[in-house]
Amino acid sequence: MSRLLARWTRCYGAGPLHLVVLLGCFALTGYVFWQLLAEPLLVRILVWFAAAIILHDLVFFPLYALGDRALTSAVHRSRSTPRPRVSPVNYIRVPILAAGLLLLLFLPGIIQQGAPTYLAATGQTQAPFLARWLLITLGLFAASALLYAIRLASAHRRAKQQAEFTDEPEADESS
């Protein structure tokens, strides 16, 4: 059985579970496409998806790739100090990504798109959306900064313990 699995992996490039999940994804995509065929707004949906793909690939991806490159190069330039270093890159990337996705999710509420419909449906205004997004973003960055400080303190303590361990004089065996 293991010889058959090894041959499968060598020929296919991944395990059989990968193929099962991939076929499930294709089946789900086919089902969604089948359901969309009866949709009267299919052309508008396809145009929206095409525009979103083009906008992401030609505008947003280069922008956030450039921002990430600037962040990583700034961090690497500041690494000349001998103290124990924990890279802050992921502690900056994660809250920026989460805040960006939340902005994308809450943008219609922040710019008060569909305000009359929202007011009629809920009896509330969309005024608190911006403040709530800013508070969530602040919380994400504060939590990330706290985790970074804990990780940095832990690395500093570990480096200090290693320095003390290597600086201990060896016992004299002649006495």
N, CA and C atoms as an extended XYZ file, in Angstrom:
525
Properties=species:S:1:pos:R:3:atomname:S:1:resname:S:1:resid:I:1 pbc="F F F"
N         0.825       -1.197        0.000 N   MET     1
C         0.000        0.000        0.000 CA  MET     1
C         0.866        1.255        0.000 C   MET     1
N         1.948        1.227        0.811 N   SER     2
C         2.804        2.413        0.868 CA  SER     2
C         3.559        2.604       -0.444 C   SER     2
N         3.853        1.502       -1.155 N   ARG     3
C         4.525        1.610       -2.444 CA  ARG     3
C         3.591        2.264       -3.463 C   ARG     3
N         2.304        1.907       -3.405 N   LEU     4
C         1.317        2.500       -4.291 CA  LEU     4
C         1.142        3.994       -3.987 C   LEU     4
N         1.116        4.344       -2.693 N   LEU     5
C         1.000        5.744       -2.292 CA  LEU     5
C         2.229        6.544       -2.719 C   LEU     5
N         3.405        5.930       -2.599 N   ALA     6
C         4.635        6.611       -3.024 CA  ALA     6
C         4.627        6.832       -4.534 C   ALA     6
N         4.168        5.835       -5.296 N   ARG     7
C         4.089        5.979       -6.750 CA  ARG     7
C         3.085        7.066       -7.118 C   ARG     7
N         1.940        7.065       -6.413 N   TRP     8
C         0.919        8.091       -6.643 CA  TRP     8
C         1.493        9.485       -6.400 C   TRP     8
N         2.158        9.646       -5.265 N   THR     9
C         2.720       10.949       -4.904 CA  THR     9
C         3.782       11.375       -5.901 C   THR     9
N         4.603       10.428       -6.375 N   ARG    10
C         5.644       10.761       -7.338 CA  ARG    10
C         5.029       11.183       -8.681 C   ARG    10
N         3.967       10.509       -9.100 N   CYS    11
C         3.336       10.839      -10.387 CA  CYS    11
C         2.478       12.092      -10.301 C   CYS    11
N         1.666       12.183       -9.250 N   TYR    12
C         0.714       13.296       -9.137 CA  TYR    12
C         1.361       14.538       -8.539 C   TYR    12
N         2.272       14.359       -7.596 N   GLY    13
C         2.945       15.496       -6.975 CA  GLY    13
C         2.411       15.836       -5.602 C   GLY    13
N         1.309       15.199       -5.186 N   ALA    14
C         0.723       15.420       -3.864 CA  ALA    14
C        -0.054       14.161       -3.486 C   ALA    14
N        -0.518       14.134       -2.270 N   GLY    15
C        -1.262       12.986       -1.793 CA  GLY    15
C        -2.659       12.913       -2.385 C   GLY    15
N        -3.324       11.768       -2.212 N   PRO    16
C        -4.673       11.605       -2.760 CA  PRO    16
C        -5.694       12.558       -2.141 C   PRO    16
N        -5.493       12.955       -0.895 N   LEU    17
C        -6.416       13.891       -0.262 CA  LEU    17
C        -6.438       15.226       -1.007 C   LEU    17
N        -5.295       15.639       -1.529 N   HIS    18
C        -5.217       16.868       -2.308 CA  HIS    18
C        -6.137       16.786       -3.520 C   HIS    18
N        -6.102       15.647       -4.213 N   LEU    19
C        -6.960       15.473       -5.385 CA  LEU    19
C        -8.433       15.481       -5.004 C   LEU    19
N        -8.784       14.841       -3.885 N   VAL    20
C       -10.179       14.814       -3.439 CA  VAL    20
C       -10.670       16.227       -3.133 C   VAL    20
N        -9.859       17.023       -2.413 N   VAL    21
C       -10.242       18.391       -2.081 CA  VAL    21
C       -10.337       19.242       -3.352 C   VAL    21
N        -9.404       19.065       -4.260 N   LEU    22
C        -9.429       19.816       -5.512 CA  LEU    22
C       -10.671       19.481       -6.330 C   LEU    22
N       -11.025       18.201       -6.417 N   LEU    23
C       -12.240       17.818       -7.133 CA  LEU    23
C       -13.487       18.376       -6.450 C   LEU    23
N       -13.485       18.417       -5.112 N   GLY    24
C       -14.596       19.026       -4.382 CA  GLY    24
C       -14.725       20.508       -4.689 C   GLY    24
N       -13.594       21.195       -4.790 N   CYS    25
C       -13.620       22.626       -5.138 CA  CYS    25
C       -14.157       22.833       -6.549 C   CYS    25
N       -13.728       21.973       -7.483 N   PHE    26
C       -14.255       22.077       -8.846 CA  PHE    26
C       -15.750       21.793       -8.887 C   PHE    26
N       -16.194       20.814       -8.101 N   ALA    27
C       -17.623       20.499       -8.059 CA  ALA    27
C       -18.418       21.670       -7.494 C   ALA    27
N       -17.925       22.285       -6.426 N   LEU    28
C       -18.602       23.445       -5.849 CA  LEU    28
C       -18.649       24.604       -6.842 C   LEU    28
N       -17.542       24.846       -7.534 N   THR    29
C       -17.499       25.909       -8.533 CA  THR    29
C       -18.484       25.628       -9.668 C   THR    29
N       -18.545       24.374      -10.108 N   GLY    30
C       -19.500       24.001      -11.144 CA  GLY    30
C       -20.935       24.203      -10.697 C   GLY    30
N       -21.225       23.857       -9.450 N   TYR    31
C       -22.573       24.048       -8.922 CA  TYR    31
C       -22.946       25.535       -8.886 C   TYR    31
N       -22.025       26.363       -8.401 N   VAL    32
C       -22.288       27.804       -8.348 CA  VAL    32
C       -22.488       28.351       -9.753 C   VAL    32
N       -21.659       27.931      -10.687 N   PHE    33
C       -21.804       28.407      -12.061 CA  PHE    33
C       -23.142       27.954      -12.634 C   PHE    33
N       -23.555       26.717      -12.372 N   TRP    34
C       -24.841       26.201      -12.838 CA  TRP    34
C       -25.987       27.037      -12.283 C   TRP    34
N       -25.886       27.427      -11.007 N   GLN    35
C       -26.928       28.255      -10.406 CA  GLN    35
C       -26.943       29.657      -11.014 C   GLN    35
N       -25.772       30.145      -11.389 N   LEU    36
C       -25.691       31.492      -11.968 CA  LEU    36
C       -26.221       31.557      -13.396 C   LEU    36
N       -26.270       30.428      -14.082 N   LEU    37
C       -26.755       30.437      -15.468 CA  LEU    37
C       -28.200       30.922      -15.563 C   LEU    37
N       -28.986       30.665      -14.522 N   ALA    38
C       -30.384       31.103      -14.531 CA  ALA    38
C       -30.542       32.533      -14.026 C   ALA    38
N       -29.470       33.130      -13.576 N   GLU    39
C       -29.515       34.489      -13.016 CA  GLU    39
C       -29.653       35.506      -14.143 C   GLU    39
N       -30.647       36.394      -14.052 N   PRO    40
C       -30.809       37.389      -15.116 CA  PRO    40
C       -29.678       38.422      -15.145 C   PRO    40
N       -28.990       38.590      -14.037 N   LEU    41
C       -27.906       39.573      -13.980 CA  LEU    41
C       -26.529       38.921      -14.153 C   LEU    41
N       -26.477       37.780      -14.823 N   LEU    42
C       -25.229       37.038      -14.973 CA  LEU    42
C       -24.139       37.886      -15.622 C   LEU    42
N       -24.480       38.625      -16.650 N   VAL    43
C       -23.479       39.437      -17.353 CA  VAL    43
C       -22.902       40.488      -16.409 C   VAL    43
N       -23.756       41.113      -15.605 N   ARG    44
C       -23.271       42.127      -14.655 CA  ARG    44
C       -22.352       41.489      -13.609 C   ARG    44
N       -22.711       40.296      -13.160 N   ILE    45
C       -21.882       39.598      -12.173 CA  ILE    45
C       -20.519       39.259      -12.766 C   ILE    45
N       -20.499       38.742      -13.978 N   LEU    46
C       -19.228       38.404      -14.623 CA  LEU    46
C       -18.374       39.640      -14.878 C   LEU    46
N       -19.006       40.745      -15.284 N   VAL    47
C       -18.254       42.000      -15.480 CA  VAL    47
C       -17.678       42.465      -14.151 C   VAL    47
N       -18.462       42.355      -13.067 N   TRP    48
C       -17.975       42.769      -11.750 CA  TRP    48
C       -16.777       41.923      -11.335 C   TRP    48
N       -16.860       40.600      -11.514 N   PHE    49
C       -15.734       39.728      -11.164 CA  PHE    49
C       -14.508       40.046      -12.013 C   PHE    49
N       -14.697       40.251      -13.305 N   ALA    50
C       -13.568       40.577      -14.183 CA  ALA    50
C       -12.928       41.896      -13.759 C   ALA    50
N       -13.746       42.885      -13.457 N   ALA    51
C       -13.207       44.174      -13.017 CA  ALA    51
C       -12.474       44.029      -11.683 C   ALA    51
N       -13.023       43.227      -10.769 N   ALA    52
C       -12.366       43.025       -9.473 CA  ALA    52
C       -11.015       42.338       -9.649 C   ALA    52
N       -10.959       41.354      -10.526 N   ILE    53
C        -9.691       40.646      -10.775 CA  ILE    53
C        -8.668       41.589      -11.383 C   ILE    53
N        -9.093       42.346      -12.390 N   ILE    54
C        -8.173       43.277      -13.043 CA  ILE    54
C        -7.715       44.360      -12.068 C   ILE    54
N        -8.648       44.905      -11.290 N   LEU    55
C        -8.289       45.944      -10.318 CA  LEU    55
C        -7.313       45.400       -9.281 C   LEU    55
N        -7.557       44.179       -8.809 N   HIS    56
C        -6.645       43.602       -7.825 CA  HIS    56
C        -5.269       43.367       -8.425 C   HIS    56
N        -5.222       42.690       -9.576 N   ASP    57
C        -3.936       42.302      -10.155 CA  ASP    57
C        -3.122       43.470      -10.680 C   ASP    57
N        -3.783       44.487      -11.197 N   LEU    58
C        -3.040       45.595      -11.808 CA  LEU    58
C        -2.841       46.793      -10.884 C   LEU    58
N        -3.665       46.918       -9.839 N   VAL    59
C        -3.555       48.090       -8.970 CA  VAL    59
C        -3.179       47.694       -7.544 C   VAL    59
N        -4.045       46.921       -6.904 N   PHE    60
C        -3.845       46.654       -5.481 CA  PHE    60
C        -2.642       45.763       -5.196 C   PHE    60
N        -2.451       44.678       -5.942 N   PHE    61
C        -1.317       43.796       -5.678 CA  PHE    61
C         0.013       44.535       -5.779 C   PHE    61
N         0.270       45.306       -6.847 N   PRO    62
C         1.537       46.047       -6.875 CA  PRO    62
C         1.671       47.029       -5.707 C   PRO    62
N         0.564       47.642       -5.286 N   LEU    63
C         0.638       48.594       -4.177 CA  LEU    63
C         1.005       47.917       -2.870 C   LEU    63
N         0.317       46.811       -2.532 N   TYR    64
C         0.660       46.212       -1.254 CA  TYR    64
C         1.945       45.404       -1.322 C   TYR    64
N         2.353       44.950       -2.507 N   ALA    65
C         3.665       44.316       -2.634 CA  ALA    65
C         4.766       45.362       -2.424 C   ALA    65
N         4.573       46.549       -2.960 N   LEU    66
C         5.535       47.638       -2.769 CA  LEU    66
C         5.591       48.053       -1.297 C   LEU    66
N         4.423       48.145       -0.651 N   GLY    67
C         4.399       48.479        0.770 CA  GLY    67
C         5.085       47.415        1.616 C   GLY    67
N         4.870       46.143        1.285 N   ASP    68
C         5.521       45.060        2.029 CA  ASP    68
C         7.028       45.078        1.800 C   ASP    68
N         7.438       45.363        0.574 N   ARG    69
C         8.877       45.437        0.272 CA  ARG    69
C         9.519       46.579        1.060 C   ARG    69
N         8.835       47.720        1.146 N   ALA    70
C         9.361       48.855        1.911 CA  ALA    70
C         9.444       48.504        3.393 C   ALA    70
N         8.436       47.809        3.914 N   LEU    71
C         8.436       47.405        5.322 CA  LEU    71
C         9.578       46.451        5.621 C   LEU    71
N         9.742       45.414        4.810 N   THR    72
C        10.802       44.444        5.080 CA  THR    72
C        12.192       45.057        4.903 C   THR    72
N        12.377       45.929        3.930 N   SER    73
C        13.691       46.546        3.771 CA  SER    73
C        13.983       47.516        4.917 C   SER    73
N        12.974       48.210        5.416 N   ALA    74
C        13.187       49.098        6.567 CA  ALA    74
C        13.550       48.297        7.811 C   ALA    74
N        12.936       47.142        7.980 N   VAL    75
C        13.249       46.296        9.139 CA  VAL    75
C        14.659       45.738        9.006 C   VAL    75
N        15.040       45.307        7.811 N   HIS    76
C        16.375       44.735        7.626 CA  HIS    76
C        17.463       45.788        7.770 C   HIS    76
N        17.175       47.032        7.411 N   ARG    77
C        18.164       48.092        7.598 CA  ARG    77
C        18.410       48.380        9.066 C   ARG    77
N        17.400       48.185        9.897 N   SER    78
C        17.544       48.494       11.317 CA  SER    78
C        18.062       47.316       12.125 C   SER    78
N        18.485       46.249       11.485 N   ARG    79
C        18.925       45.042       12.198 CA  ARG    79
C        20.397       45.070       12.578 C   ARG    79
N        21.048       46.186       12.516 N   SER    80
C        22.479       46.237       12.821 CA  SER    80
C        22.763       46.183       14.317 C   SER    80
N        21.738       46.266       15.151 N   THR    81
C        21.945       46.249       16.592 CA  THR    81
C        22.173       44.819       17.068 C   THR    81
N        23.047       44.618       18.064 N   PRO    82
C        23.364       43.268       18.512 CA  PRO    82
C        22.344       42.671       19.487 C   PRO    82
N        21.392       43.466       19.985 N   ARG    83
C        20.425       42.938       20.953 CA  ARG    83
C        19.570       41.854       20.294 C   ARG    83
N        18.925       40.995       21.082 N   PRO    84
C        18.106       39.944       20.480 CA  PRO    84
C        16.968       40.548       19.673 C   PRO    84
N        16.829       40.075       18.450 N   ARG    85
C        15.835       40.660       17.562 CA  ARG    85
C        14.749       39.648       17.229 C   ARG    85
N        13.561       40.135       17.275 N   VAL    86
C        12.404       39.409       16.776 CA  VAL    86
C        11.855       40.286       15.669 C   VAL    86
N        11.696       39.719       14.501 N   SER    87
C        11.245       40.525       13.371 CA  SER    87
C         9.838       41.060       13.611 C   SER    87
N         9.654       42.368       13.490 N   PRO    88
C         8.326       42.943       13.692 CA  PRO    88
C         7.443       42.881       12.449 C   PRO    88
N         7.956       42.322       11.361 N   VAL    89
C         7.243       42.366       10.087 CA  VAL    89
C         5.846       41.753       10.201 C   VAL    89
N         5.742       40.542       10.724 N   ASN    90
C         4.420       39.901       10.800 CA  ASN    90
C         3.528       40.560       11.845 C   ASN    90
N         4.119       41.212       12.829 N   TYR    91
C         3.328       41.930       13.830 CA  TYR    91
C         2.781       43.236       13.264 C   TYR    91
N         3.260       43.627       12.095 N   ILE    92
C         2.725       44.788       11.388 CA  ILE    92
C         1.816       44.329       10.248 C   ILE    92
N         2.238       43.266        9.550 N   ARG    93
C         1.464       42.756        8.417 CA  ARG    93
C         0.055       42.313        8.827 C   ARG    93
N        -0.044       41.543        9.898 N   VAL    94
C        -1.330       40.939       10.267 CA  VAL    94
C        -2.389       41.990       10.598 C   VAL    94
N        -2.094       42.986       11.471 N   PRO    95
C        -3.147       43.975       11.714 CA  PRO    95
C        -3.474       44.837       10.493 C   PRO    95
N        -2.489       45.087        9.634 N   ILE    96
C        -2.778       45.844        8.411 CA  ILE    96
C        -3.701       45.030        7.510 C   ILE    96
N        -3.425       43.740        7.366 N   LEU    97
C        -4.280       42.888        6.546 CA  LEU    97
C        -5.686       42.810        7.124 C   LEU    97
N        -5.789       42.599        8.431 N   ALA    98
C        -7.111       42.510        9.064 CA  ALA    98
C        -7.864       43.834        8.944 C   ALA    98
N        -7.183       44.944        9.159 N   ALA    99
C        -7.832       46.253        9.048 CA  ALA    99
C        -8.265       46.525        7.605 C   ALA    99
N        -7.445       46.124        6.644 N   GLY   100
C        -7.813       46.306        5.246 CA  GLY   100
C        -9.023       45.479        4.852 C   GLY   100
N        -9.062       44.223        5.297 N   LEU   101
C       -10.221       43.383        4.990 CA  LEU   101
C       -11.478       43.904        5.677 C   LEU   101
N       -11.340       44.375        6.916 N   LEU   102
C       -12.497       44.952        7.598 CA  LEU   102
C       -12.955       46.244        6.925 C   LEU   102
N       -12.017       47.025        6.428 N   LEU   103
C       -12.388       48.232        5.687 CA  LEU   103
C       -13.164       47.862        4.429 C   LEU   103
N       -12.691       46.836        3.740 N   LEU   104
C       -13.392       46.380        2.544 CA  LEU   104
C       -14.804       45.906        2.889 C   LEU   104
N       -14.939       45.232        4.012 N   LEU   105
C       -16.233       44.722        4.436 CA  LEU   105
C       -17.185       45.838        4.866 C   LEU   105
N       -16.668       46.811        5.611 N   PHE   106
C       -17.505       47.866        6.176 CA  PHE   106
C       -17.523       49.149        5.355 C   PHE   106
N       -16.845       49.180        4.208 N   LEU   107
C       -16.788       50.410        3.414 CA  LEU   107
C       -18.160       50.926        2.997 C   LEU   107
N       -19.090       50.080        2.577 N   PRO   108
C       -20.410       50.629        2.243 CA  PRO   108
C       -21.064       51.338        3.431 C   PRO   108
N       -20.882       50.822        4.626 N   GLY   109
C       -21.434       51.478        5.801 CA  GLY   109
C       -20.679       52.738        6.167 C   GLY   109
N       -19.359       52.713        5.979 N   ILE   110
C       -18.545       53.879        6.315 CA  ILE   110
C       -18.864       55.051        5.392 C   ILE   110
N       -19.035       54.776        4.096 N   ILE   111
C       -19.352       55.866        3.160 CA  ILE   111
C       -20.858       56.085        3.058 C   ILE   111
N       -21.603       55.383        3.906 N   GLN   112
C       -23.049       55.503        4.039 CA  GLN   112
C       -23.779       55.246        2.719 C   GLN   112
N       -23.326       54.210        2.036 N   GLN   113
C       -24.004       53.784        0.817 CA  GLN   113
C       -25.295       53.060        1.217 C   GLN   113
N       -26.365       53.417        0.625 N   GLY   114
C       -27.658       52.813        0.945 CA  GLY   114
C       -28.191       53.227        2.296 C   GLY   114
N       -27.900       54.450        2.716 N   ALA   115
C       -28.310       54.937        4.035 CA  ALA   115
C       -29.824       54.888        4.242 C   ALA   115
N       -30.647       55.308        3.280 N   PRO   116
C       -32.099       55.236        3.515 CA  PRO   116
C       -32.594       53.796        3.714 C   PRO   116
N       -32.063       52.862        2.943 N   THR   117
C       -32.469       51.462        3.071 CA  THR   117
C       -32.035       50.900        4.413 C   THR   117
N       -30.809       51.232        4.831 N   TYR   118
C       -30.309       50.761        6.124 CA  TYR   118
C       -31.151       51.333        7.262 C   TYR   118
N       -31.483       52.606        7.162 N   LEU   119
C       -32.304       53.253        8.178 CA  LEU   119
C       -33.696       52.626        8.234 C   LEU   119
N       -34.276       52.355        7.079 N   ALA   120
C       -35.610       51.749        7.048 CA  ALA   120
C       -35.593       50.321        7.585 C   ALA   120
N       -34.514       49.591        7.323 N   ALA   121
C       -34.440       48.189        7.737 CA  ALA   121
C       -34.110       48.035        9.213 C   ALA   121
N       -33.252       48.922        9.747 N   THR   122
C       -32.774       48.743       11.125 CA  THR   122
C       -33.246       49.830       12.080 C   THR   122
N       -33.629       50.969       11.562 N   GLY   123
C       -33.986       52.091       12.428 CA  GLY   123
C       -32.771       52.801       12.989 C   GLY   123
N       -31.598       52.497       12.440 N   GLN   124
C       -30.344       53.112       12.907 CA  GLN   124
C       -29.639       53.778       11.736 C   GLN   124
N       -28.736       54.705       12.065 N   THR   125
C       -27.934       55.338       11.021 CA  THR   125
C       -26.622       54.580       10.864 C   THR   125
N       -25.905       54.920        9.817 N   GLN   126
C       -24.606       54.285        9.574 CA  GLN   126
C       -23.455       55.114       10.151 C   GLN   126
N       -23.762       56.105       10.946 N   ALA   127
C       -22.737       56.995       11.496 CA  ALA   127
C       -21.674       56.271       12.315 C   ALA   127
N       -21.996       55.246       13.134 N   PRO   128
C       -20.943       54.639       13.963 CA  PRO   128
C       -19.984       53.703       13.223 C   PRO   128
N       -20.209       53.435       11.945 N   PHE   129
C       -19.370       52.471       11.239 CA  PHE   129
C       -17.904       52.887       11.212 C   PHE   129
N       -17.615       54.139       10.907 N   LEU   130
C       -16.228       54.603       10.833 CA  LEU   130
C       -15.558       54.526       12.195 C   LEU   130
N       -16.240       54.998       13.233 N   ALA   131
C       -15.652       54.966       14.576 CA  ALA   131
C       -15.397       53.530       15.025 C   ALA   131
N       -16.324       52.635       14.714 N   ARG   132
C       -16.139       51.227       15.100 CA  ARG   132
C       -14.988       50.600       14.346 C   ARG   132
N       -14.857       50.915       13.053 N   TRP   133
C       -13.738       50.372       12.283 CA  TRP   133
C       -12.414       50.894       12.831 C   TRP   133
N       -12.375       52.179       13.172 N   LEU   134
C       -11.147       52.742       13.735 CA  LEU   134
C       -10.814       52.113       15.087 C   LEU   134
N       -11.817       51.863       15.922 N   LEU   135
C       -11.574       51.221       17.222 CA  LEU   135
C       -11.087       49.786       17.058 C   LEU   135
N       -11.690       49.058       16.129 N   ILE   136
C       -11.229       47.688       15.882 CA  ILE   136
C        -9.796       47.696       15.369 C   ILE   136
N        -9.485       48.615       14.463 N   THR   137
C        -8.125       48.723       13.933 CA  THR   137
C        -7.142       49.073       15.039 C   THR   137
N        -7.512       49.998       15.890 N   LEU   138
C        -6.661       50.359       17.029 CA  LEU   138
C        -6.451       49.150       17.933 C   LEU   138
N        -7.504       48.404       18.193 N   GLY   139
C        -7.390       47.201       19.019 CA  GLY   139
C        -6.489       46.156       18.389 C   GLY   139
N        -6.589       45.980       17.080 N   LEU   140
C        -5.731       45.019       16.389 CA  LEU   140
C        -4.255       45.408       16.515 C   LEU   140
N        -3.957       46.689       16.298 N   PHE   141
C        -2.571       47.130       16.401 CA  PHE   141
C        -2.074       47.080       17.846 C   PHE   141
N        -2.946       47.390       18.821 N   ALA   142
C        -2.541       47.316       20.231 CA  ALA   142
C        -2.257       45.875       20.637 C   ALA   142
N        -3.109       44.951       20.221 N   ALA   143
C        -2.881       43.537       20.544 CA  ALA   143
C        -1.608       43.032       19.880 C   ALA   143
N        -1.374       43.441       18.652 N   SER   144
C        -0.160       43.029       17.956 CA  SER   144
C         1.088       43.605       18.629 C   SER   144
N         1.016       44.866       19.056 N   ALA   145
C         2.151       45.479       19.747 CA  ALA   145
C         2.419       44.782       21.081 C   ALA   145
N         1.358       44.416       21.794 N   LEU   146
C         1.520       43.698       23.061 CA  LEU   146
C         2.160       42.335       22.827 C   LEU   146
N         1.700       41.607       21.831 N   LEU   147
C         2.295       40.300       21.522 CA  LEU   147
C         3.755       40.449       21.102 C   LEU   147
N         4.050       41.489       20.334 N   TYR   148
C         5.438       41.725       19.928 CA  TYR   148
C         6.322       42.043       21.132 C   TYR   148
N         5.808       42.849       22.049 N   ALA   149
C         6.585       43.183       23.247 CA  ALA   149
C         6.840       41.941       24.089 C   ALA   149
N         5.839       41.088       24.225 N   ILE   150
C         6.019       39.843       24.988 CA  ILE   150
C         7.055       38.956       24.307 C   ILE   150
N         6.963       38.821       23.004 N   ARG   151
C         7.914       37.983       22.269 CA  ARG   151
C         9.323       38.552       22.335 C   ARG   151
N         9.456       39.867       22.264 N   LEU   152
C        10.760       40.508       22.342 CA  LEU   152
C        11.365       40.328       23.725 C   LEU   152
N        10.549       40.477       24.779 N   ALA   153
C        11.036       40.275       26.144 CA  ALA   153
C        11.458       38.830       26.359 C   ALA   153
N        10.708       37.910       25.813 N   SER   154
C        11.059       36.492       25.931 CA  SER   154
C        12.377       36.198       25.223 C   SER   154
N        12.570       36.747       24.043 N   ALA   155
C        13.822       36.540       23.309 CA  ALA   155
C        14.989       37.183       24.038 C   ALA   155
N        14.755       38.348       24.616 N   HIS   156
C        15.816       39.026       25.374 CA  HIS   156
C        16.217       38.205       26.597 C   HIS   156
N        15.200       37.677       27.304 N   ARG   157
C        15.473       36.859       28.484 CA  ARG   157
C        16.224       35.577       28.098 C   ARG   157
N        15.827       34.953       26.991 N   ARG   158
C        16.499       33.746       26.528 CA  ARG   158
C        17.949       34.036       26.146 C   ARG   158
N        18.200       35.159       25.476 N   ALA   159
C        19.562       35.522       25.092 CA  ALA   159
C        20.405       35.814       26.321 C   ALA   159
N        19.797       36.443       27.324 N   LYS   160
C        20.518       36.741       28.564 CA  LYS   160
C        20.883       35.451       29.295 C   LYS   160
N        19.975       34.480       29.333 N   GLN   161
C        20.251       33.202       29.981 CA  GLN   161
C        21.350       32.452       29.241 C   GLN   161
N        21.344       32.494       27.927 N   GLN   162
C        22.389       31.833       27.157 CA  GLN   162
C        23.732       32.504       27.380 C   GLN   162
N        23.731       33.839       27.492 N   ALA   163
C        24.984       34.555       27.741 CA  ALA   163
C        25.531       34.209       29.116 C   ALA   163
N        24.664       34.102       30.114 N   GLU   164
C        25.109       33.726       31.453 CA  GLU   164
C        25.626       32.300       31.467 C   GLU   164
N        25.000       31.416       30.727 N   PHE   165
C        25.404       30.019       30.684 CA  PHE   165
C        26.771       29.867       30.031 C   PHE   165
N        27.041       30.633       28.965 N   THR   166
C        28.323       30.519       28.273 CA  THR   166
C        29.430       31.276       28.998 C   THR   166
N        29.100       32.246       29.860 N   ASP   167
C        30.106       33.016       30.573 CA  ASP   167
C        30.535       32.351       31.868 C   ASP   167
N        29.889       31.270       32.307 N   GLU   168
C        30.269       30.612       33.568 CA  GLU   168
C        31.651       29.983       33.416 C   GLU   168
N        32.517       30.168       34.430 N   PRO   169
C        33.842       29.549       34.342 CA  PRO   169
C        33.717       28.039       34.538 C   PRO   169
N        34.570       27.304       33.807 N   GLU   170
C        34.520       25.857       33.911 CA  GLU   170
C        35.177       25.430       35.210 C   GLU   170
N        34.665       24.356       35.776 N   ALA   171
C        35.203       23.850       37.046 CA  ALA   171
C        36.599       23.308       36.846 C   ALA   171
N        37.458       23.554       37.832 N   ASP   172
C        38.836       23.091       37.776 CA  ASP   172
C        38.886       21.626       38.212 C   ASP   172
N        39.269       20.730       37.314 N   GLU   173
C        39.260       19.306       37.601 CA  GLU   173
C        40.503       18.851       38.334 C   GLU   173
N        41.535       19.665       38.478 N   SER   174
C        42.786       19.235       39.097 CA  SER   174
C        42.687       19.228       40.614 C   SER   174
N        41.737       19.862       41.237 N   SER   175
C        41.699       19.879       42.691 CA  SER   175
C        40.839       18.845       43.288 C   SER   175
